Amino acid sequence: MDYVSALLPPVVMAVFFIGLIRVIVKTQGGANKAKEDAAVDAALARADGPRGTSAQPDA
């Protein structure tokens, strides 16, 4: 029975990991995809805004 107690934690972790991956894949896209993409684009634009002007070399 030692082999059962040795294999149980990795098997349980694998099952939960597979379930997590399935949830992530299922929730990609859908009705809120455009809203989520717009939020990410806005956050990236805010983060890149000040950095874009200071990256220009002095000529």
LINQUI-V97261 format. One record per pair of residues at least 24 apart in sequence whose ideal C-beta (glycine too) atoms are under 10 Angstrom apart, sorted by the first residue. I is the first residue (numbers start at 1). GAP is how many residues later the second one is. Records with the same first field share a line. If there is no record, write none. Layout:
I=GAP / GAP
//
This chain:
none
//
